[in-house]
Amino acid sequence: MNKTYRTVFNTATGTYVAASELARGRKKGETALALVAAAMLSISGTALAADADDEDETDEDKPVVSTLAPRSIGTNSMIGIRVANEWGAAAGTSDVAIGEASKTTDYSAGQVAGAIAIGRDTSATDRPTGTTSGLVGIPGLANTSIAMGRRSAADYGSVALGPDAQANNAASVALGNGSVTDRDLSVSVGNAGLGMTRQITNVAAGTKDNDAVNFGQMNAALATKVDNTLVKIGGAAAATVSGRSTNIAIGAGSESTGAAGNSGTVAIGELAKANGDASSIAIGAATVASGQSAVAMGLRSEATNSNSLALGYQASATANSAVALGADSVADVANTVSVGNATTKRKIVNMAAGTVSSTSKDAINGGQLYGVADSVASAMGGGASVNADGSIEAPSFTVGDGKGGTTTVNNVGAVVTNLNGRVTSNETSITDLQKAVGSGTVGLVQQAAGGGKLTVGKDADGTEVDFTGKGGAGRKLTGLANGTVAPGSKDAVTGDQLNTTNSNVSALSTRVTASETNITDLQTKIGSGSIGLVQQDATTHAINVAAAAGGTSVNFAGTDGVRVLSGVGAGVANTDAVSVGQLKSVIGYNMVDPLDPLMATRYDSADMKSVTFGGDPLFGTVLHNVGMGAITPDSKDAVNGSQLFATNEKIAALDGRVSGLESVVGSGSGTGGGSDAQGTGGPGSTVVGAGSVASGDNSTAVGAGAIATGKNSTAMGQGSTATGNNSVAIGAGSMATRDNEVSFGSAGNERVLGNVAEGVRDTDAVNKGQMDRAIGGVQNQIADVSRTAYAGIAAATALSMIPGVDPGKTLSLGIGTANYQGYQAVALGGEARINANIKVKAGVGMSSAATTVGAGASYQW
């Protein structure tokens, strides 16, 4: 067996406890540690059973006390007990840890601590700082802590008694289950954070300044007469208090007699009577508050019915929930506020404007009533105005008299009567006009009698008919018969006719496309000389004129006369043309007779490779009557003007068609029937959809009739329009007319932007949930401010209700009460006249949300 500790049976507790082998029990004059340990164990509520020798076997139903010394950590540690297979750990010098997982924490090596932890999961510490295993250490005044009870904890120099008791502060005491301290040098018997408090009973009357007082002492002290240099209460007649113990009576002959369970009546002042139930209050000499929760304040004021209030000299509130404000005011009708009586009237001034709504119950001030009268006068017109007494100056209206003249009336009713008569007359005229319009005999659209033809504006000017509707929307003209398609015809054509034309145009377009291909091929071949009357052999490069055509002559004459055939080589064969050079070599360079029309030309040289015609050096010589040369690949014939004219006509027609194609081809791309991508001013544009237009630079139009005219604009959806630069219109009919605008609809056709995530950055859109939370937070803050403000107003009002010192008196002490917007406040205050010239006043107003304190002084002369 361990040589330092042993287990002994405590007959007093009926349990085994750990005790030093050196201790002596049951003998007078000696310390029996075994009995101390047993006592501590009995307080902790843990019963321990002895263990046989050093075995660790444990009874299934009973905790076991095992060997003690191995878990006693500190020097000279007194007790460290293992219970339920888990050691108690006593760390400090002379520490004691008893119970499963109990432990003490040492302050420093060699420090005499003597901390005691008894009970499961208890901890006692003498450390000044840090937090370990749920322990809080704060420097205290002693170095011994005691924790008793399951999960109890005691910090430096503190005591925690009871399960879950927490003495978390230095030199503090936590008494009872769950008690928690929250400051140094304090005693706690509960836990305010959990709403758990306890009464301390059987407290003896305190005798020294620092002793606690019991309830009896407090009541006796409060019941004694107040008599000091600042407050004196006099009077020969006794005040009477009966009913509830919470009733208060102050003043000679005052009575506070409320007896209801929730009564707390107050009577302050000579002969004041508060005899109504449920907290009736009477303040002032000869005041009476006899109604339930009634309040009477002021000399001889009375509040005689439930929830009534009378404030002021001889004020009287005799009806249920009636309020009488001011001297001699009478409130004898339930749920009313009176500021005067049958002969004395008062104005209510400086009243804020009340809310004007269908649910408002606010009072309305004169300014608001004037605004209403002014609005009525303005609505009436006719020079109506508001008089000083609030009445409305009658208007003056000049109206027709039904006979072509005018008359003057001075009220709206007369105007209505006048208008009614004239409208009745107009109705008859309108009925006649409706019949005429219905029969087609009047108006711009008319029909000849007997179901004849319809005419539109036959007797009116104008050369156009505009069918445009609201918002610039076009209209269909349906039910048309096919118009005559002929020269001079002015008939409208139908879609059916246009469809036929479109079909023909489509077929013609196909043919034109084929023709364009053929023309391109023809141009290529003409350019290369492989076709036509004038052709060139690809190998020999010889030029043939009409080699494959009939004819025996070539005529070079044109509309301006004959033409010169230049570049003619010297003829060799008998059928070759000769040049001027050849002729000159034959007949010489001098003409025989310049006036002879039959004189011949000659070659320029003997090789007969050229003939130069004489004539004007700038315009040459015209060679007339040139036959049509052969236009073949190997033709070397000269071609005449008629041949070139036909070719020029074909080229001109082709050029016109190519120019037409170039005019509708821009730098943008288009997809869909009738799509148009304007290249001019709109490079990089893209359009998709019938009739869509993208004319802005880098613009995009997607959808039938979509229009994007702004730079970098985008219109997506049928009929959408984006005219602003960098604007975006999304959805059918959407319009974005401003720069940098994104639109999802148009005026009157707005769309909900759904499934919007919560915004993160400053420029992000927010969704309704974010906005509601933000507004809710502001509303809560406003509500908090309102509650505090309302309570403060009530407290300030209560202060202002306390009467001052009367002439001839030197000191007054009063109480006031007020209610503002449902917030109740009470105030205590006093006023003193120091001398004939100086008067001072002080008071405190208390409400549920705010307390106001005020003081003032005045010098009078």
Buried (B, 14 or more C-beta within 10 A) or exposed (E): EBEEBBBBEBEEBEBBBBBBEEBEBEEEEEEBBBBBBBBBBBBBBBBBBBBEEEEEEBEEEBBBBBBBEEBBBBBEBBBBBBBBEBBBBBBBBBBBBBBBBBBBBBBEEEBBBBBBBBBBBBBBBBBBEEEEEEBBBBBBEEBBBBBBBBBBBBBBBBBBBBBBBBBBBBBBBBBBBBBBBEEBBBBBBBBEEEEBEBEEEEBEEEEEEEEEBBEEBEEEEEEEEEEEEEEEEEBEEEBBBEBBEBBBBBBBBBBBBBEBEEBBBBBBBBBBBBBBBBBBBBBBBBBBBBBBBBBBBBBBBBBBBBBBBBBBBBBBBBBBBBBBBBBBBBBBEBEBBBBBBEEEEEEEEEBEEEEEEEEEEEEBBEEBEEBBBBEEBEEBEBEBBBEEEEEBEBBEBEBEEEEEEEEEBBBBEBBEEBBEEBEEEEEEEEEEEEEEBEEBEEEEEBEEEEEEEEEEEEEEEEEEEEEEEEEEEEEEEEEBEEEEEEEEEEEEBBEEBEEBEEEEEEEEEEEBEEBBEEBEEBEEBBEEBBBBBBBBBEEEEEBBBBBEBEEEEBBBBBEEEBBBBBEBBBBEEEEBBBBBBBBBBEBEEEBEEEEEEEEBBBBBBEBBBBBBBEEEEEEBBBBBEBBBBBBBBBBBBBBBBBBBEEBEEBBEEBEEEEEEEEEEEBEBEBEBEEBBBBBEEBBBBBBBBBBBBBBBBBBBBBBBBBBBBBBBBBBBBBBBBBBBBBBBBBBBBBBBBBBEBBBBBBEEEEBEEEEBEEEEEEEEEBBEEBEEEEEEEEEEEEEEEEBBBBBBBBBBBBBBBBBEBEEEEEEBBBBBBBBBEEBBBBBBBBBBBEEEEEBBBBBBBBBEBBEBEBEEEEEEE
